[in-house]
Amino acid sequence: METIIFKARTGTREKLRGINPNISALLREGAEEIIKRKQGRSALEKSKHLCGIFGGPGNLSTSKDYLKKYAKKKPH
């Protein structure tokens, strides 16, 4: 077991005891919850809320209409 010491605002101890008399267990649970939320999240999981909010054509890589309209031909 490792000891971690931190400063908290006046009255925090009493508020924590109101939630759970075992403050150490409460703080351990809170710290582990934060670690779980921050670790192990892929870029997809972190940006999931952005999926589908932008408009535009579906698949530009294979759409021949898109290529005809926007792709510039290089002179040979």
PyMOL Python script that loads the backbone (N, CA, C, O; Angstrom):
from pymol import cmd

cmd.read_pdbstr("""\
ATOM      1  N   MET A   1       0.861  -1.176   0.000  1.00  0.00           N
ATOM      2  CA  MET A   1       0.000   0.000   0.000  1.00  0.00           C
ATOM      3  C   MET A   1       0.900   1.229   0.000  1.00  0.00           C
ATOM      4  O   MET A   1       1.950   1.232   0.642  1.00  0.00           O
ATOM      5  N   GLU A   2       0.496   2.257  -0.708  1.00  0.00           N
ATOM      6  CA  GLU A   2       1.252   3.486  -0.830  1.00  0.00           C
ATOM      7  C   GLU A   2       0.481   4.621  -0.161  1.00  0.00           C
ATOM      8  O   GLU A   2      -0.749   4.641  -0.207  1.00  0.00           O
ATOM      9  N   THR A   3       1.179   5.553   0.451  1.00  0.00           N
ATOM     10  CA  THR A   3       0.545   6.688   1.111  1.00  0.00           C
ATOM     11  C   THR A   3       0.652   7.913   0.208  1.00  0.00           C
ATOM     12  O   THR A   3       1.727   8.232  -0.300  1.00  0.00           O
ATOM     13  N   ILE A   4      -0.474   8.590   0.018  1.00  0.00           N
ATOM     14  CA  ILE A   4      -0.522   9.822  -0.763  1.00  0.00           C
ATOM     15  C   ILE A   4      -1.123  10.902   0.129  1.00  0.00           C
ATOM     16  O   ILE A   4      -2.172  10.704   0.742  1.00  0.00           O
ATOM     17  N   ILE A   5      -0.456  12.032   0.194  1.00  0.00           N
ATOM     18  CA  ILE A   5      -0.931  13.144   1.018  1.00  0.00           C
ATOM     19  C   ILE A   5      -1.241  14.319   0.102  1.00  0.00           C
ATOM     20  O   ILE A   5      -0.472  14.627  -0.808  1.00  0.00           O
ATOM     21  N   PHE A   6      -2.380  14.979   0.348  1.00  0.00           N
ATOM     22  CA  PHE A   6      -2.721  16.156  -0.441  1.00  0.00           C
ATOM     23  C   PHE A   6      -3.479  17.145   0.435  1.00  0.00           C
ATOM     24  O   PHE A   6      -4.029  16.784   1.476  1.00  0.00           O
ATOM     25  N   LYS A   7      -3.497  18.383  -0.004  1.00  0.00           N
ATOM     26  CA  LYS A   7      -4.217  19.425   0.718  1.00  0.00           C
ATOM     27  C   LYS A   7      -5.630  19.533   0.166  1.00  0.00           C
ATOM     28  O   LYS A   7      -5.854  19.393  -1.037  1.00  0.00           O
ATOM     29  N   ALA A   8      -6.575  19.782   1.059  1.00  0.00           N
ATOM     30  CA  ALA A   8      -7.967  19.969   0.663  1.00  0.00           C
ATOM     31  C   ALA A   8      -8.521  21.183   1.400  1.00  0.00           C
ATOM     32  O   ALA A   8      -7.983  21.609   2.422  1.00  0.00           O
ATOM     33  N   ARG A   9      -9.575  21.712   0.875  1.00  0.00           N
ATOM     34  CA  ARG A   9     -10.199  22.882   1.499  1.00  0.00           C
ATOM     35  C   ARG A   9     -10.759  22.527   2.871  1.00  0.00           C
ATOM     36  O   ARG A   9     -11.094  21.376   3.149  1.00  0.00           O
ATOM     37  N   THR A  10     -10.851  23.540   3.714  1.00  0.00           N
ATOM     38  CA  THR A  10     -11.411  23.366   5.052  1.00  0.00           C
ATOM     39  C   THR A  10     -12.840  22.845   4.931  1.00  0.00           C
ATOM     40  O   THR A  10     -13.634  23.360   4.143  1.00  0.00           O
ATOM     41  N   GLY A  11     -13.156  21.829   5.711  1.00  0.00           N
ATOM     42  CA  GLY A  11     -14.498  21.251   5.707  1.00  0.00           C
ATOM     43  C   GLY A  11     -14.625  20.017   4.830  1.00  0.00           C
ATOM     44  O   GLY A  11     -15.640  19.322   4.884  1.00  0.00           O
ATOM     45  N   THR A  12     -13.611  19.735   4.025  1.00  0.00           N
ATOM     46  CA  THR A  12     -13.681  18.587   3.118  1.00  0.00           C
ATOM     47  C   THR A  12     -13.760  17.277   3.889  1.00  0.00           C
ATOM     48  O   THR A  12     -14.512  16.379   3.511  1.00  0.00           O
ATOM     49  N   ARG A  13     -12.986  17.161   4.970  1.00  0.00           N
ATOM     50  CA  ARG A  13     -12.971  15.927   5.758  1.00  0.00           C
ATOM     51  C   ARG A  13     -14.371  15.599   6.281  1.00  0.00           C
ATOM     52  O   ARG A  13     -14.814  14.453   6.209  1.00  0.00           O
ATOM     53  N   GLU A  14     -15.058  16.606   6.803  1.00  0.00           N
ATOM     54  CA  GLU A  14     -16.401  16.373   7.353  1.00  0.00           C
ATOM     55  C   GLU A  14     -17.386  15.969   6.249  1.00  0.00           C
ATOM     56  O   GLU A  14     -18.235  15.101   6.446  1.00  0.00           O
ATOM     57  N   LYS A  15     -17.257  16.608   5.098  1.00  0.00           N
ATOM     58  CA  LYS A  15     -18.140  16.260   3.979  1.00  0.00           C
ATOM     59  C   LYS A  15     -17.906  14.830   3.518  1.00  0.00           C
ATOM     60  O   LYS A  15     -18.851  14.103   3.212  1.00  0.00           O
ATOM     61  N   LEU A  16     -16.624  14.427   3.471  1.00  0.00           N
ATOM     62  CA  LEU A  16     -16.305  13.053   3.071  1.00  0.00           C
ATOM     63  C   LEU A  16     -16.811  12.042   4.093  1.00  0.00           C
ATOM     64  O   LEU A  16     -17.315  10.980   3.726  1.00  0.00           O
ATOM     65  N   ARG A  17     -16.679  12.372   5.368  1.00  0.00           N
ATOM     66  CA  ARG A  17     -17.188  11.468   6.414  1.00  0.00           C
ATOM     67  C   ARG A  17     -18.705  11.326   6.334  1.00  0.00           C
ATOM     68  O   ARG A  17     -19.253  10.289   6.706  1.00  0.00           O
ATOM     69  N   GLY A  18     -19.379  12.361   5.853  1.00  0.00           N
ATOM     70  CA  GLY A  18     -20.829  12.274   5.668  1.00  0.00           C
ATOM     71  C   GLY A  18     -21.199  11.292   4.562  1.00  0.00           C
ATOM     72  O   GLY A  18     -22.274  10.693   4.591  1.00  0.00           O
ATOM     73  N   ILE A  19     -20.307  11.129   3.590  1.00  0.00           N
ATOM     74  CA  ILE A  19     -20.545  10.175   2.505  1.00  0.00           C
ATOM     75  C   ILE A  19     -20.169   8.772   2.954  1.00  0.00           C
ATOM     76  O   ILE A  19     -20.917   7.819   2.736  1.00  0.00           O
ATOM     77  N   ASN A  20     -18.996   8.651   3.585  1.00  0.00           N
ATOM     78  CA  ASN A  20     -18.503   7.353   4.043  1.00  0.00           C
ATOM     79  C   ASN A  20     -17.554   7.613   5.203  1.00  0.00           C
ATOM     80  O   ASN A  20     -16.580   8.349   5.047  1.00  0.00           O
ATOM     81  N   PRO A  21     -17.821   7.021   6.366  1.00  0.00           N
ATOM     82  CA  PRO A  21     -16.943   7.247   7.513  1.00  0.00           C
ATOM     83  C   PRO A  21     -15.494   6.811   7.261  1.00  0.00           C
ATOM     84  O   PRO A  21     -14.576   7.342   7.887  1.00  0.00           O
ATOM     85  N   ASN A  22     -15.282   5.868   6.370  1.00  0.00           N
ATOM     86  CA  ASN A  22     -13.936   5.410   6.036  1.00  0.00           C
ATOM     87  C   ASN A  22     -13.412   6.269   4.876  1.00  0.00           C
ATOM     88  O   ASN A  22     -13.546   5.901   3.709  1.00  0.00           O
ATOM     89  N   ILE A  23     -12.821   7.404   5.215  1.00  0.00           N
ATOM     90  CA  ILE A  23     -12.360   8.361   4.202  1.00  0.00           C
ATOM     91  C   ILE A  23     -11.313   7.734   3.288  1.00  0.00           C
ATOM     92  O   ILE A  23     -11.317   7.984   2.083  1.00  0.00           O
ATOM     93  N   SER A  24     -10.424   6.930   3.844  1.00  0.00           N
ATOM     94  CA  SER A  24      -9.375   6.307   3.024  1.00  0.00           C
ATOM     95  C   SER A  24      -9.973   5.440   1.926  1.00  0.00           C
ATOM     96  O   SER A  24      -9.549   5.511   0.772  1.00  0.00           O
ATOM     97  N   ALA A  25     -10.954   4.625   2.283  1.00  0.00           N
ATOM     98  CA  ALA A  25     -11.596   3.760   1.288  1.00  0.00           C
ATOM     99  C   ALA A  25     -12.309   4.602   0.233  1.00  0.00           C
ATOM    100  O   ALA A  25     -12.267   4.283  -0.955  1.00  0.00           O
ATOM    101  N   LEU A  26     -12.956   5.667   0.666  1.00  0.00           N
ATOM    102  CA  LEU A  26     -13.667   6.549  -0.257  1.00  0.00           C
ATOM    103  C   LEU A  26     -12.703   7.188  -1.253  1.00  0.00           C
ATOM    104  O   LEU A  26     -12.985   7.225  -2.451  1.00  0.00           O
ATOM    105  N   LEU A  27     -11.569   7.691  -0.768  1.00  0.00           N
ATOM    106  CA  LEU A  27     -10.590   8.322  -1.638  1.00  0.00           C
ATOM    107  C   LEU A  27      -9.928   7.301  -2.572  1.00  0.00           C
ATOM    108  O   LEU A  27      -9.643   7.617  -3.727  1.00  0.00           O
ATOM    109  N   ARG A  28      -9.683   6.084  -2.084  1.00  0.00           N
ATOM    110  CA  ARG A  28      -9.122   5.035  -2.954  1.00  0.00           C
ATOM    111  C   ARG A  28     -10.072   4.722  -4.098  1.00  0.00           C
ATOM    112  O   ARG A  28      -9.654   4.608  -5.250  1.00  0.00           O
ATOM    113  N   GLU A  29     -11.356   4.584  -3.774  1.00  0.00           N
ATOM    114  CA  GLU A  29     -12.354   4.304  -4.814  1.00  0.00           C
ATOM    115  C   GLU A  29     -12.409   5.431  -5.836  1.00  0.00           C
ATOM    116  O   GLU A  29     -12.471   5.186  -7.040  1.00  0.00           O
ATOM    117  N   GLY A  30     -12.386   6.667  -5.347  1.00  0.00           N
ATOM    118  CA  GLY A  30     -12.423   7.820  -6.245  1.00  0.00           C
ATOM    119  C   GLY A  30     -11.209   7.881  -7.148  1.00  0.00           C
ATOM    120  O   GLY A  30     -11.332   8.144  -8.344  1.00  0.00           O
ATOM    121  N   ALA A  31     -10.024   7.638  -6.577  1.00  0.00           N
ATOM    122  CA  ALA A  31      -8.799   7.667  -7.369  1.00  0.00           C
ATOM    123  C   ALA A  31      -8.811   6.563  -8.419  1.00  0.00           C
ATOM    124  O   ALA A  31      -8.411   6.795  -9.560  1.00  0.00           O
ATOM    125  N   GLU A  32      -9.260   5.377  -8.056  1.00  0.00           N
ATOM    126  CA  GLU A  32      -9.305   4.267  -9.015  1.00  0.00           C
ATOM    127  C   GLU A  32     -10.308   4.541 -10.132  1.00  0.00           C
ATOM    128  O   GLU A  32     -10.072   4.168 -11.281  1.00  0.00           O
ATOM    129  N   GLU A  33     -11.413   5.181  -9.806  1.00  0.00           N
ATOM    130  CA  GLU A  33     -12.405   5.538 -10.827  1.00  0.00           C
ATOM    131  C   GLU A  33     -11.816   6.532 -11.826  1.00  0.00           C
ATOM    132  O   GLU A  33     -12.030   6.403 -13.031  1.00  0.00           O
ATOM    133  N   ILE A  34     -11.085   7.509 -11.336  1.00  0.00           N
ATOM    134  CA  ILE A  34     -10.444   8.487 -12.220  1.00  0.00           C
ATOM    135  C   ILE A  34      -9.429   7.797 -13.120  1.00  0.00           C
ATOM    136  O   ILE A  34      -9.376   8.072 -14.318  1.00  0.00           O
ATOM    137  N   ILE A  35      -8.631   6.911 -12.559  1.00  0.00           N
ATOM    138  CA  ILE A  35      -7.623   6.188 -13.344  1.00  0.00           C
ATOM    139  C   ILE A  35      -8.289   5.350 -14.420  1.00  0.00           C
ATOM    140  O   ILE A  35      -7.815   5.321 -15.556  1.00  0.00           O
ATOM    141  N   LYS A  36      -9.374   4.670 -14.090  1.00  0.00           N
ATOM    142  CA  LYS A  36     -10.091   3.848 -15.086  1.00  0.00           C
ATOM    143  C   LYS A  36     -10.619   4.700 -16.226  1.00  0.00           C
ATOM    144  O   LYS A  36     -10.556   4.298 -17.388  1.00  0.00           O
ATOM    145  N   ARG A  37     -11.145   5.888 -15.895  1.00  0.00           N
ATOM    146  CA  ARG A  37     -11.685   6.768 -16.931  1.00  0.00           C
ATOM    147  C   ARG A  37     -10.599   7.302 -17.854  1.00  0.00           C
ATOM    148  O   ARG A  37     -10.822   7.448 -19.056  1.00  0.00           O
ATOM    149  N   LYS A  38      -9.433   7.594 -17.305  1.00  0.00           N
ATOM    150  CA  LYS A  38      -8.360   8.209 -18.089  1.00  0.00           C
ATOM    151  C   LYS A  38      -7.530   7.186 -18.859  1.00  0.00           C
ATOM    152  O   LYS A  38      -7.062   7.483 -19.958  1.00  0.00           O
ATOM    153  N   GLN A  39      -7.340   6.007 -18.316  1.00  0.00           N
ATOM    154  CA  GLN A  39      -6.506   4.996 -18.962  1.00  0.00           C
ATOM    155  C   GLN A  39      -7.326   4.120 -19.889  1.00  0.00           C
ATOM    156  O   GLN A  39      -8.539   3.975 -19.733  1.00  0.00           O
ATOM    157  N   GLY A  40      -6.635   3.544 -20.855  1.00  0.00           N
ATOM    158  CA  GLY A  40      -7.250   2.522 -21.683  1.00  0.00           C
ATOM    159  C   GLY A  40      -8.272   3.018 -22.672  1.00  0.00           C
ATOM    160  O   GLY A  40      -8.946   2.208 -23.308  1.00  0.00           O
ATOM    161  N   ARG A  41      -8.412   4.304 -22.824  1.00  0.00           N
ATOM    162  CA  ARG A  41      -9.372   4.813 -23.792  1.00  0.00           C
ATOM    163  C   ARG A  41      -8.665   5.050 -25.109  1.00  0.00           C
ATOM    164  O   ARG A  41      -7.673   5.776 -25.173  1.00  0.00           O
ATOM    165  N   SER A  42      -9.174   4.441 -26.145  1.00  0.00           N
ATOM    166  CA  SER A  42      -8.591   4.624 -27.468  1.00  0.00           C
ATOM    167  C   SER A  42      -9.019   5.974 -28.037  1.00  0.00           C
ATOM    168  O   SER A  42      -9.892   6.649 -27.491  1.00  0.00           O
ATOM    169  N   ALA A  43      -8.393   6.344 -29.129  1.00  0.00           N
ATOM    170  CA  ALA A  43      -8.766   7.598 -29.793  1.00  0.00           C
ATOM    171  C   ALA A  43     -10.226   7.540 -30.221  1.00  0.00           C
ATOM    172  O   ALA A  43     -10.928   8.550 -30.163  1.00  0.00           O
ATOM    173  N   LEU A  44     -10.690   6.373 -30.648  1.00  0.00           N
ATOM    174  CA  LEU A  44     -12.097   6.227 -31.040  1.00  0.00           C
ATOM    175  C   LEU A  44     -13.017   6.486 -29.849  1.00  0.00           C
ATOM    176  O   LEU A  44     -14.007   7.209 -29.966  1.00  0.00           O
ATOM    177  N   GLU A  45     -12.687   5.898 -28.713  1.00  0.00           N
ATOM    178  CA  GLU A  45     -13.518   6.099 -27.526  1.00  0.00           C
ATOM    179  C   GLU A  45     -13.531   7.562 -27.092  1.00  0.00           C
ATOM    180  O   GLU A  45     -14.557   8.076 -26.649  1.00  0.00           O
ATOM    181  N   LYS A  46     -12.389   8.226 -27.222  1.00  0.00           N
ATOM    182  CA  LYS A  46     -12.313   9.626 -26.825  1.00  0.00           C
ATOM    183  C   LYS A  46     -13.054  10.548 -27.776  1.00  0.00           C
ATOM    184  O   LYS A  46     -13.524  11.609 -27.366  1.00  0.00           O
ATOM    185  N   SER A  47     -13.168  10.156 -29.054  1.00  0.00           N
ATOM    186  CA  SER A  47     -13.814  11.019 -30.044  1.00  0.00           C
ATOM    187  C   SER A  47     -15.182  10.493 -30.481  1.00  0.00           C
ATOM    188  O   SER A  47     -15.762  11.004 -31.439  1.00  0.00           O
ATOM    189  N   LYS A  48     -15.686   9.504 -29.804  1.00  0.00           N
ATOM    190  CA  LYS A  48     -16.967   8.881 -30.167  1.00  0.00           C
ATOM    191  C   LYS A  48     -18.100   9.898 -30.249  1.00  0.00           C
ATOM    192  O   LYS A  48     -18.972   9.786 -31.111  1.00  0.00           O
ATOM    193  N   HIS A  49     -18.095  10.882 -29.367  1.00  0.00           N
ATOM    194  CA  HIS A  49     -19.164  11.881 -29.346  1.00  0.00           C
ATOM    195  C   HIS A  49     -19.147  12.769 -30.601  1.00  0.00           C
ATOM    196  O   HIS A  49     -20.129  13.460 -30.874  1.00  0.00           O
ATOM    197  N   LEU A  50     -18.050  12.760 -31.362  1.00  0.00           N
ATOM    198  CA  LEU A  50     -17.957  13.579 -32.573  1.00  0.00           C
ATOM    199  C   LEU A  50     -18.470  12.864 -33.821  1.00  0.00           C
ATOM    200  O   LEU A  50     -18.742  13.509 -34.834  1.00  0.00           O
ATOM    201  N   CYS A  51     -18.603  11.550 -33.758  1.00  0.00           N
ATOM    202  CA  CYS A  51     -19.006  10.773 -34.928  1.00  0.00           C
ATOM    203  C   CYS A  51     -20.407  11.170 -35.386  1.00  0.00           C
ATOM    204  O   CYS A  51     -21.357  11.164 -34.604  1.00  0.00           O
ATOM    205  N   GLY A  52     -20.513  11.512 -36.656  1.00  0.00           N
ATOM    206  CA  GLY A  52     -21.805  11.807 -37.251  1.00  0.00           C
ATOM    207  C   GLY A  52     -22.282  13.239 -37.110  1.00  0.00           C
ATOM    208  O   GLY A  52     -23.378  13.558 -37.571  1.00  0.00           O
ATOM    209  N   ILE A  53     -21.504  14.115 -36.493  1.00  0.00           N
ATOM    210  CA  ILE A  53     -21.995  15.483 -36.326  1.00  0.00           C
ATOM    211  C   ILE A  53     -21.626  16.388 -37.495  1.00  0.00           C
ATOM    212  O   ILE A  53     -22.159  17.491 -37.613  1.00  0.00           O
ATOM    213  N   PHE A  54     -20.726  15.936 -38.354  1.00  0.00           N
ATOM    214  CA  PHE A  54     -20.318  16.732 -39.505  1.00  0.00           C
ATOM    215  C   PHE A  54     -21.025  16.237 -40.753  1.00  0.00           C
ATOM    216  O   PHE A  54     -21.177  15.030 -40.941  1.00  0.00           O
ATOM    217  N   GLY A  55     -21.457  17.152 -41.607  1.00  0.00           N
ATOM    218  CA  GLY A  55     -22.127  16.772 -42.842  1.00  0.00           C
ATOM    219  C   GLY A  55     -21.137  16.661 -43.986  1.00  0.00           C
ATOM    220  O   GLY A  55     -19.968  17.023 -43.852  1.00  0.00           O
ATOM    221  N   GLY A  56     -21.608  16.168 -45.088  1.00  0.00           N
ATOM    222  CA  GLY A  56     -20.767  16.061 -46.271  1.00  0.00           C
ATOM    223  C   GLY A  56     -21.005  14.755 -46.984  1.00  0.00           C
ATOM    224  O   GLY A  56     -21.741  13.900 -46.492  1.00  0.00           O
ATOM    225  N   PRO A  57     -20.383  14.588 -48.151  1.00  0.00           N
ATOM    226  CA  PRO A  57     -20.563  13.347 -48.901  1.00  0.00           C
ATOM    227  C   PRO A  57     -19.974  12.164 -48.152  1.00  0.00           C
ATOM    228  O   PRO A  57     -19.065  12.316 -47.336  1.00  0.00           O
ATOM    229  N   GLY A  58     -20.501  10.997 -48.438  1.00  0.00           N
ATOM    230  CA  GLY A  58     -20.104   9.782 -47.738  1.00  0.00           C
ATOM    231  C   GLY A  58     -18.685   9.333 -47.954  1.00  0.00           C
ATOM    232  O   GLY A  58     -17.855   9.481 -47.057  1.00  0.00           O
ATOM    233  N   ASN A  59     -18.377   8.793 -49.101  1.00  0.00           N
ATOM    234  CA  ASN A  59     -17.072   8.201 -49.326  1.00  0.00           C
ATOM    235  C   ASN A  59     -16.402   8.888 -50.507  1.00  0.00           C
ATOM    236  O   ASN A  59     -16.690   8.583 -51.664  1.00  0.00           O
ATOM    237  N   LEU A  60     -15.514   9.808 -50.205  1.00  0.00           N
ATOM    238  CA  LEU A  60     -14.867  10.575 -51.260  1.00  0.00           C
ATOM    239  C   LEU A  60     -13.758   9.793 -51.960  1.00  0.00           C
ATOM    240  O   LEU A  60     -13.346  10.157 -53.061  1.00  0.00           O
ATOM    241  N   SER A  61     -13.282   8.746 -51.346  1.00  0.00           N
ATOM    242  CA  SER A  61     -12.151   8.039 -51.926  1.00  0.00           C
ATOM    243  C   SER A  61     -12.534   7.221 -53.150  1.00  0.00           C
ATOM    244  O   SER A  61     -11.678   6.963 -53.996  1.00  0.00           O
ATOM    245  N   THR A  62     -13.775   6.809 -53.272  1.00  0.00           N
ATOM    246  CA  THR A  62     -14.168   5.961 -54.401  1.00  0.00           C
ATOM    247  C   THR A  62     -15.267   6.564 -55.264  1.00  0.00           C
ATOM    248  O   THR A  62     -15.668   5.959 -56.258  1.00  0.00           O
ATOM    249  N   SER A  63     -15.753   7.725 -54.908  1.00  0.00           N
ATOM    250  CA  SER A  63     -16.843   8.327 -55.664  1.00  0.00           C
ATOM    251  C   SER A  63     -16.306   8.959 -56.957  1.00  0.00           C
ATOM    252  O   SER A  63     -15.556   9.934 -56.907  1.00  0.00           O
ATOM    253  N   LYS A  64     -16.684   8.411 -58.094  1.00  0.00           N
ATOM    254  CA  LYS A  64     -16.215   8.933 -59.378  1.00  0.00           C
ATOM    255  C   LYS A  64     -16.794  10.314 -59.654  1.00  0.00           C
ATOM    256  O   LYS A  64     -16.149  11.143 -60.297  1.00  0.00           O
ATOM    257  N   ASP A  65     -18.004  10.565 -59.173  1.00  0.00           N
ATOM    258  CA  ASP A  65     -18.588  11.896 -59.342  1.00  0.00           C
ATOM    259  C   ASP A  65     -17.732  12.942 -58.633  1.00  0.00           C
ATOM    260  O   ASP A  65     -17.494  14.029 -59.160  1.00  0.00           O
ATOM    261  N   TYR A  66     -17.285  12.605 -57.461  1.00  0.00           N
ATOM    262  CA  TYR A  66     -16.434  13.520 -56.712  1.00  0.00           C
ATOM    263  C   TYR A  66     -15.126  13.750 -57.460  1.00  0.00           C
ATOM    264  O   TYR A  66     -14.667  14.884 -57.601  1.00  0.00           O
ATOM    265  N   LEU A  67     -14.538  12.668 -57.934  1.00  0.00           N
ATOM    266  CA  LEU A  67     -13.265  12.796 -58.640  1.00  0.00           C
ATOM    267  C   LEU A  67     -13.407  13.662 -59.886  1.00  0.00           C
ATOM    268  O   LEU A  67     -12.531  14.478 -60.172  1.00  0.00           O
ATOM    269  N   LYS A  68     -14.485  13.499 -60.622  1.00  0.00           N
ATOM    270  CA  LYS A  68     -14.701  14.296 -61.838  1.00  0.00           C
ATOM    271  C   LYS A  68     -14.879  15.775 -61.494  1.00  0.00           C
ATOM    272  O   LYS A  68     -14.398  16.657 -62.206  1.00  0.00           O
ATOM    273  N   LYS A  69     -15.572  16.020 -60.401  1.00  0.00           N
ATOM    274  CA  LYS A  69     -15.897  17.391 -60.041  1.00  0.00           C
ATOM    275  C   LYS A  69     -14.712  18.143 -59.428  1.00  0.00           C
ATOM    276  O   LYS A  69     -14.507  19.320 -59.724  1.00  0.00           O
ATOM    277  N   TYR A  70     -13.939  17.473 -58.583  1.00  0.00           N
ATOM    278  CA  TYR A  70     -12.931  18.174 -57.804  1.00  0.00           C
ATOM    279  C   TYR A  70     -11.479  17.816 -58.128  1.00  0.00           C
ATOM    280  O   TYR A  70     -10.583  18.624 -57.881  1.00  0.00           O
ATOM    281  N   ALA A  71     -11.235  16.656 -58.662  1.00  0.00           N
ATOM    282  CA  ALA A  71      -9.846  16.256 -58.922  1.00  0.00           C
ATOM    283  C   ALA A  71      -9.308  17.005 -60.135  1.00  0.00           C
ATOM    284  O   ALA A  71      -9.947  17.072 -61.185  1.00  0.00           O
ATOM    285  N   LYS A  72      -8.144  17.550 -59.964  1.00  0.00           N
ATOM    286  CA  LYS A  72      -7.515  18.265 -61.073  1.00  0.00           C
ATOM    287  C   LYS A  72      -6.605  17.297 -61.822  1.00  0.00           C
ATOM    288  O   LYS A  72      -5.845  16.540 -61.218  1.00  0.00           O
ATOM    289  N   LYS A  73      -6.698  17.337 -63.128  1.00  0.00           N
ATOM    290  CA  LYS A  73      -5.835  16.490 -63.936  1.00  0.00           C
ATOM    291  C   LYS A  73      -4.477  17.168 -64.082  1.00  0.00           C
ATOM    292  O   LYS A  73      -4.380  18.374 -64.308  1.00  0.00           O
ATOM    293  N   LYS A  74      -3.454  16.368 -63.948  1.00  0.00           N
ATOM    294  CA  LYS A  74      -2.086  16.878 -64.090  1.00  0.00           C
ATOM    295  C   LYS A  74      -1.701  16.825 -65.571  1.00  0.00           C
ATOM    296  O   LYS A  74      -1.988  15.839 -66.249  1.00  0.00           O
ATOM    297  N   PRO A  75      -1.062  17.865 -66.070  1.00  0.00           N
ATOM    298  CA  PRO A  75      -0.621  17.815 -67.467  1.00  0.00           C
ATOM    299  C   PRO A  75       0.538  16.827 -67.597  1.00  0.00           C
ATOM    300  O   PRO A  75       1.405  16.742 -66.726  1.00  0.00           O
ATOM    301  N   HIS A  76       0.531  16.085 -68.702  1.00  0.00           N
ATOM    302  CA  HIS A  76       1.584  15.074 -68.902  1.00  0.00           C
ATOM    303  C   HIS A  76       2.734  15.654 -69.625  1.00  0.00           C
ATOM    304  O   HIS A  76       3.715  14.957 -69.885  1.00  0.00           O
TER     305      HIS A  76
END
""", "prot")
cmd.dss("prot")
cmd.show_as("cartoon", "prot")
cmd.util.cbc("prot")
cmd.orient("prot")
